[in-house]
Amino acid sequence: MATNAAQREEIARQLTLAGYGVFIANPRGSTVDAILCKEFDYHVPANATDINVWYEYTGNAANTAYGLSV
């Protein structure tokens, strides 16, 4: 399910406030379903060896990966 710009902003805000890392909603504009994530340990979720400084989610994927219900 695609998320709208306001939903992505709320997801990013909640995840940042929860302390999962830094999340930026709508990095390429409000029409692109994307949220950028920078986790504190720089590891891709569920992978202890690959290092990514920024990881990109769709709004719904971020919502699901971190267990939110926005």
N, C-alpha and C positions, 0 to 999 in steps of 0.2 A: 504494500500500500504506500503510495507516495504521500509525503507530508508537505504541508504548505509552509511558507516562510515563517509565519508566527509559531507554528508547532516546532520547527527546527530551532528557533530562538529559545523557546521554553526548554526543549531537550538539552541544548547546550548549556543553558543557565543552571538547570538542575544538576547536571553531571559535574560542572565546574564547582558548584557549591558543595556537592557531596564529596569532593576531594579526589575524584578519579584522575584529574589532570586538567589541562586547559582545552576547552572546546570552543570552536569558532563556527557559528552557523552562517550559512549562505556566503561562503568565501568568494564565489564567482557570480554573485547576484541572486536575487530572490526567486528567479525562475529555475535555478539549478538545485536539484534535491541533493544537497551535500552538507556534511558537517566535518570539519577537520578536528582531529584529536591529537594532542601531545600528552602522552602519559608520562608520569614522572620517571619511570625506569627505561623509557624509550624502547620497550619491547612490544612487538605485535602481540595482541591478546592471544593467549593459549599457545604461544611459541616462545620458548625461553632463549632461542639462539638468534633469530633474525632481529635486527635492530632497524627501526624506522623512527625518524624524528617526528614526522607527521604521518598520521594514518587517516584515511578518508572513509567515512561511512555515508550511506544514505540516511536520511532522517529516521526511517523505520528500522534500519539495521542498528543504529546507535541505540534506539529505544529498546530493541530486543536484546542486544549484547550486554547492556548494563541493567536490564530488568526494570525499566521504567514503564509507566502506563500512560504516556502523554497522548 
